[in-house]
Amino acid sequence: MIRARSPLTLRVTLVLGAAALLHCGDSSPVAGGDGGGCFPDDDGINGGSYTIDLAVDDSGFFASGDDAGAKNIIATQNDAQVTFTLTNTGTKPHGFQVECTSVTPAYPNAPAGCPTIACFPANSTIASLAPGASVTITFDTPTPDSLIYPFKSPVAADSAVPGLNGGQWSLM
């Protein structure tokens, strides 16, 4: 026996189906999640939890504790939860921002319609932090791995300070 679908059921099915197709088909940056099936994992490992503590001063980013010293490279897994603390030990405001990157180096054969740029989520940015202040944020890293995402201080006055630009966040 064939049962007719109601117009509402048919519309809901069409909307959900279209949404699923558009998930991988848009060209917007990917900021976590499954990448719409566009980005297979290169190392077979996803997720985990990371705690990262950075200090920033007027000359650059520095690890605190046992890892003291310049910190221009951060490495985590993709699709991982990060608890990130930034402490400004400088005399001027500084911030932290991971920039978007092209996925083409790691995924040159991504299916048509997949995003070509991947970004960390908006809540991973610390726009400006006053001297002596500290802030802790939590966010998930993007899905596309085997990529280098540049990081810097987004404060305009920091653009000419080499140690506050050119950092690299590597997703494994």
Secondary structure, DSSP 8 states (H G I E B T S, - for coil): ------HHHHHHHHHHHHHHHHHHH--S-B-STTGGG----SSS----EEEEEEEE-SS-EEE-GGG-EE--EEEE-TT-EEEEEEEE-SSS-EEEEE--EESTTT-TT--TTS-SEE---GGG-EEEE-TT-EEEEEEE--S--SEEEEEE---GGGTT-GGGS-EEEEE-
